[in-house]
Amino acid sequence: MPDEITVADLGFLHWWGMPTLFRCPHDPDPANCDIALVGVPHSSGNGTTWRDQHLGPRSFRDISMAYQRLHLGWKFDPWNACRIHDNGDVPILNTLTNDIAVREIEAFYRRIDAAGARPVSFGGDHSISLAILRAIAGPDSRLGGPAALVHFDAHYDTYDDFPNWYGVADSAGHWASRSVHERHVDATRSVQIGIRGHDVWMDPGKTSRELGYRIVTKDEFDDDLGIDGTLGLIRERVGDLPVYVSFDLDVLDTTIAPAVSNPEPGEAGLTMKEAIRIVQGMRGMNVIGADVVELMPSVDSPNSMTTWNATRIAFELICVIADRIAATG
């Protein structure tokens, strides 16, 4: 008779068991982990385009259950290098009222900040980044001052030309400037990567430049900097400042990430190899948190290709943070 199958044996089957982010233990107490994986089912900060981003965390959970456990390139096991738990989804009572919901998200992340854990977040539209940065960076956080920001996106999200986005002040289009005005982010130490496509203004990057961001358009990346040049720029700008990484999936080419809220087809985005190599190149930096946002699983391909690629990006971000924790204690 064959040996009895144990629960540990079944753990390798992605369709078995309760779906958690990367099959991590579910524990809502951030004091029990070093890296807090958090779902943020929120979509009212970007309501003029496709707006099912609140379904993103559930799709991440389903797909990441089947994802790789080890970083073979680094010969690194992040799950045993430090304590990584799924803290669950942010409870958002006012989910259809964005500016109130953003404050509810902020309150949730203040618990994570107070516990000393580093959050990796699964969105959700891009307004969640403002809530997270309000909690973990700036004068009222444990950090005590602003962080640097590495921002992957097809768009600037510094649209101060509009005082609000059709009544939404803390919107997905304002977070990257509002976080600077509120002193959560030091734009002079920050980089926006992958900007492309068209806009409603002739100079949509004007506010980003005035704030101090270093913009790397997709054209500059292709024609001049490439992966190595972009990494050199990131390290030069950020230096030893703690850094937050925000990854909007529309920075990727639409052929590999079609299920995003604001797609930019017809103009090539980053490939997976390019995005992964840039994230991997941040190894050793003091990354205090990260998010992957704007996933729209309701319009994804039948094989959930956007979620698969988004999961790989999240895995690399987790590994960068876990490697730093393991190296510094």
C-alpha positions as CSV (number, residue, x, y, z in Angstrom):
1,M,0.0,0.0,0.0
2,P,1.4,3.5,-0.9
3,D,2.3,5.9,1.9
4,E,-0.5,8.0,3.1
5,I,-0.7,11.5,1.4
6,T,-0.2,14.3,3.9
7,V,-1.4,17.9,3.9
8,A,2.1,19.0,3.1
9,D,2.0,16.8,0.0
10,L,-1.2,18.5,-1.1
11,G,0.3,21.9,-0.6
12,F,2.0,21.7,-4.0
13,L,-1.3,21.4,-5.8
14,H,-2.4,24.9,-6.7
15,W,-6.1,24.0,-6.9
16,W,-6.1,22.5,-3.4
17,G,-6.7,24.5,-0.2
18,M,-7.8,28.0,0.7
19,P,-6.4,30.5,-1.8
20,T,-3.9,32.9,-0.1
21,L,-1.4,35.2,-1.7
22,F,1.5,32.9,-2.8
23,R,0.1,30.2,-0.5
24,C,1.4,32.1,2.5
25,P,-0.2,31.6,5.9
26,H,-3.2,33.8,6.5
27,D,-2.6,35.9,9.6
28,P,-4.3,39.3,10.0
29,D,-1.9,40.5,12.7
30,P,1.1,42.4,11.0
31,A,3.1,42.0,14.2
32,N,3.6,38.4,13.3
33,C,5.4,39.0,10.0
34,D,8.2,40.8,8.3
35,I,6.5,41.2,5.0
36,A,2.7,41.8,5.0
37,L,0.9,40.7,1.8
38,V,-2.3,42.7,1.5
39,G,-5.2,42.8,-1.0
40,V,-6.7,46.2,-1.6
41,P,-10.1,45.7,-3.4
42,H,-10.7,49.3,-4.4
43,S,-11.7,50.9,-7.7
44,S,-13.4,54.2,-7.0
45,G,-10.3,56.3,-7.5
46,N,-10.3,55.7,-11.3
47,G,-13.9,55.7,-12.3
48,T,-13.8,57.3,-15.7
49,T,-12.3,54.2,-17.4
50,W,-12.7,50.4,-16.8
51,R,-13.2,50.1,-13.1
52,D,-13.2,46.5,-11.9
53,Q,-9.9,46.8,-10.2
54,H,-11.5,45.8,-6.9
55,L,-11.5,42.3,-8.3
56,G,-7.7,42.3,-8.6
57,P,-6.8,40.8,-5.2
58,R,-9.0,37.8,-5.7
59,S,-7.4,37.0,-9.0
60,F,-3.9,37.5,-7.6
61,R,-4.8,34.9,-4.8
62,D,-6.1,32.3,-7.3
63,I,-3.1,32.6,-9.7
64,S,-0.3,33.1,-7.1
65,M,-1.3,29.8,-5.4
66,A,0.2,28.1,-8.4
67,Y,3.3,30.3,-8.7
68,Q,6.9,29.3,-8.1
69,R,8.3,29.1,-4.6
70,L,12.0,29.7,-5.2
71,H,14.1,32.3,-6.9
72,L,16.3,30.1,-8.9
73,G,18.4,32.9,-10.4
74,W,19.4,34.0,-6.9
75,K,19.3,30.6,-5.4
76,F,17.0,32.2,-2.8
77,D,14.0,31.0,-0.9
78,P,12.1,34.1,0.2
79,W,9.5,32.2,2.2
80,N,12.0,30.8,4.6
81,A,14.3,33.9,4.6
82,C,11.8,35.8,6.7
83,R,8.2,35.7,7.9
84,I,5.8,36.4,5.0
85,H,2.1,36.3,5.7
86,D,-1.2,37.1,3.9
87,N,-2.8,39.8,6.1
88,G,-6.0,39.6,4.1
89,D,-7.9,42.3,2.4
90,V,-8.3,45.8,3.6
91,P,-11.9,46.2,5.0
92,I,-13.2,49.2,3.1
93,L,-16.7,50.2,4.3
94,N,-17.1,53.2,2.0
95,T,-15.8,51.5,-1.1
96,L,-17.8,53.6,-3.5
97,T,-16.8,56.9,-1.9
98,N,-13.1,57.2,-2.8
99,D,-11.7,59.9,-0.6
100,I,-13.2,58.3,2.5
101,A,-12.1,54.8,1.3
102,V,-8.5,56.1,0.9
103,R,-8.5,57.2,4.5
104,E,-9.8,53.7,5.6
105,I,-7.0,52.1,3.6
106,E,-4.5,54.5,5.3
107,A,-5.7,53.5,8.7
108,F,-5.2,49.8,7.9
109,Y,-1.6,50.4,6.8
110,R,-0.8,52.5,9.9
111,R,-1.2,49.2,11.8
112,I,1.3,47.6,9.5
113,D,3.7,50.5,9.9
114,A,3.4,50.5,13.7
115,A,4.1,46.7,13.7
116,G,7.3,47.3,11.7
117,A,6.3,45.1,8.8
118,R,6.9,46.0,5.1
119,P,3.7,45.8,3.0
120,V,3.5,44.3,-0.5
121,S,0.1,45.3,-1.9
122,F,-2.2,43.9,-4.6
123,G,-4.6,46.3,-6.0
124,G,-6.9,47.9,-6.7
125,D,-6.6,51.2,-8.6
126,H,-3.6,53.5,-8.2
127,S,-5.1,55.8,-5.6
128,I,-4.2,53.1,-3.0
129,S,-0.6,54.1,-3.3
130,L,-1.4,57.5,-1.8
131,A,-3.1,55.8,1.2
132,I,-0.1,53.5,1.7
133,L,2.5,56.2,1.5
134,R,0.6,58.4,3.9
135,A,0.9,55.5,6.4
136,I,4.4,54.3,5.9
137,A,6.4,57.4,4.8
138,G,6.4,61.0,5.8
139,P,6.5,62.9,9.1
140,D,3.9,60.9,10.9
141,S,5.3,57.4,10.0
142,R,7.9,55.3,11.7
143,L,10.3,56.4,8.9
144,G,9.9,60.0,10.1
145,G,10.4,61.6,6.7
146,P,9.8,61.1,3.0
147,A,10.8,58.1,1.0
148,A,12.1,57.9,-2.5
149,L,9.7,56.5,-5.1
150,V,10.4,54.2,-8.1
151,H,7.2,54.5,-10.1
152,F,6.5,52.2,-13.1
153,D,3.7,53.5,-15.2
154,A,2.6,54.5,-18.7
155,H,1.2,57.8,-17.1
156,Y,2.6,60.4,-14.8
157,D,-0.3,60.5,-12.3
158,T,0.7,64.0,-11.3
159,Y,-2.3,65.8,-12.8
160,D,-2.4,68.9,-10.7
161,D,-3.9,70.7,-13.7
162,F,-7.2,69.3,-12.4
163,P,-7.8,70.1,-8.7
164,N,-9.8,66.8,-8.6
165,W,-10.8,64.1,-10.9
166,Y,-14.5,64.8,-11.4
167,G,-15.0,65.3,-7.7
168,V,-12.4,62.7,-6.5
169,A,-9.5,64.5,-4.8
170,D,-7.3,61.6,-3.8
171,S,-7.6,60.0,-7.2
172,A,-5.5,57.5,-9.2
173,G,-4.4,60.5,-11.3
174,H,-3.2,62.7,-8.4
175,W,-1.4,60.3,-6.0
176,A,2.1,60.8,-7.4
177,S,1.9,64.6,-6.9
178,R,-0.2,64.7,-3.8
179,S,2.3,62.4,-2.0
180,V,5.0,64.9,-2.7
181,H,3.0,67.9,-1.6
182,E,2.2,66.1,1.7
183,R,5.9,65.2,2.2
184,H,5.6,61.4,1.9
185,V,7.8,61.3,-1.2
186,D,10.9,63.2,-2.1
187,A,10.5,63.6,-5.9
188,T,14.1,64.9,-6.2
189,R,15.2,61.4,-5.3
190,S,12.6,59.5,-7.3
191,V,12.2,58.1,-10.8
192,Q,9.1,57.6,-13.1
193,I,9.8,54.8,-15.6
194,G,8.1,53.8,-18.8
195,I,5.9,56.8,-19.6
196,R,4.3,56.5,-23.1
197,G,1.2,57.1,-25.0
198,H,-0.9,60.3,-25.6
199,D,-2.6,62.7,-23.2
200,V,-5.0,65.6,-23.0
201,W,-2.2,68.2,-22.5
202,M,0.7,69.0,-24.8
203,D,3.1,68.8,-21.9
204,P,1.6,66.3,-19.5
205,G,5.0,65.8,-17.7
206,K,5.3,69.5,-16.6
207,T,4.1,68.9,-13.0
208,S,6.4,65.9,-12.6
209,R,9.4,67.9,-13.7
210,E,8.5,70.9,-11.5
211,L,8.2,68.6,-8.5
212,G,11.6,67.2,-9.2
213,Y,10.9,63.7,-10.6
214,R,13.3,62.2,-13.1
215,I,11.2,61.0,-15.9
216,V,12.3,58.0,-18.1
217,T,9.9,57.9,-21.0
218,K,9.7,54.6,-22.9
219,D,11.4,56.4,-25.9
220,E,14.4,57.3,-23.7
221,F,14.5,53.8,-22.3
222,D,14.5,52.3,-25.8
223,D,16.9,54.8,-27.5
224,D,19.3,55.7,-24.7
225,L,19.2,54.2,-21.2
226,G,18.1,50.6,-21.5
227,I,18.0,48.3,-18.5
228,D,21.6,49.1,-17.2
229,G,21.2,52.9,-17.7
230,T,17.9,53.0,-15.9
231,L,19.3,51.0,-13.0
232,G,22.2,53.3,-12.8
233,L,19.9,56.3,-12.7
234,I,17.7,54.7,-10.0
235,R,20.7,54.0,-7.7
236,E,22.1,57.5,-8.3
237,R,18.8,59.2,-7.5
238,V,17.7,57.1,-4.6
239,G,21.1,56.5,-3.0
240,D,20.6,55.2,0.6
241,L,17.2,56.7,1.0
242,P,14.4,54.2,1.9
243,V,12.4,53.6,-1.3
244,Y,8.8,52.6,-2.2
245,V,8.1,50.8,-5.5
246,S,4.8,51.3,-7.2
247,F,4.1,49.2,-10.3
248,D,1.2,50.1,-12.6
249,L,0.6,47.2,-14.9
250,D,-0.1,49.5,-17.9
251,V,3.6,50.1,-18.1
252,L,3.8,46.7,-19.7
253,D,3.1,46.2,-23.3
254,T,-0.6,45.5,-23.9
255,T,0.1,42.3,-25.7
256,I,1.3,40.8,-22.4
257,A,-0.9,42.8,-20.0
258,P,-4.1,43.6,-21.8
259,A,-6.3,43.7,-18.6
260,V,-5.4,47.1,-17.2
261,S,-7.6,50.1,-16.6
262,N,-5.9,52.6,-18.9
263,P,-4.2,50.6,-21.7
264,E,-1.9,52.3,-24.2
265,P,-2.0,50.0,-27.2
266,G,-0.2,50.9,-30.4
267,E,2.9,52.1,-28.6
268,A,5.2,49.4,-27.1
269,G,5.4,49.1,-23.4
270,L,8.1,47.4,-21.3
271,T,8.6,43.7,-21.9
272,M,8.5,41.3,-19.0
273,K,12.3,40.8,-19.3
274,E,12.9,44.5,-19.1
275,A,10.6,45.0,-16.1
276,I,11.9,42.0,-14.2
277,R,15.5,43.0,-14.8
278,I,14.9,46.5,-13.5
279,V,13.2,45.2,-10.3
280,Q,15.9,42.6,-9.8
281,G,18.5,45.3,-10.2
282,M,17.1,47.0,-7.1
283,R,18.4,44.1,-5.0
284,G,20.1,45.4,-1.8
285,M,18.2,48.6,-1.8
286,N,16.1,49.5,1.3
287,V,12.6,48.9,-0.2
288,I,10.1,49.7,2.5
289,G,7.1,48.6,0.6
290,A,5.6,48.0,-2.9
291,D,2.4,47.6,-4.8
292,V,1.1,46.2,-8.1
293,V,-2.0,48.0,-9.2
294,E,-4.6,48.5,-11.9
295,L,-5.3,44.8,-12.7
296,M,-8.6,44.3,-14.4
297,P,-9.3,40.5,-14.3
298,S,-12.8,40.9,-15.7
299,V,-11.3,41.8,-19.1
300,D,-8.2,39.5,-19.0
301,S,-7.5,36.8,-21.5
302,P,-9.0,33.3,-20.8
303,N,-5.7,32.1,-19.4
304,S,-5.4,35.1,-17.1
305,M,-2.2,36.2,-18.7
306,T,-2.2,39.7,-17.2
307,T,-2.5,38.2,-13.7
308,W,0.2,35.7,-14.3
309,N,2.6,38.5,-15.4
310,A,1.5,40.7,-12.5
311,T,2.2,37.8,-10.1
312,R,5.7,37.5,-11.5
313,I,6.4,41.2,-10.9
314,A,5.0,40.8,-7.3
315,F,7.2,37.8,-6.7
316,E,10.3,39.7,-7.7
317,L,9.4,42.6,-5.5
318,I,8.8,40.2,-2.5
319,C,12.3,38.7,-3.2
320,V,14.0,42.1,-3.3
321,I,12.5,43.0,0.1
322,A,13.0,39.5,1.7
323,D,16.7,39.4,0.5
324,R,17.3,42.8,2.1
325,I,15.7,41.6,5.4
326,A,17.7,38.4,5.4
327,A,20.9,40.3,4.7
328,T,20.5,43.0,7.4
329,G,18.5,41.2,10.0
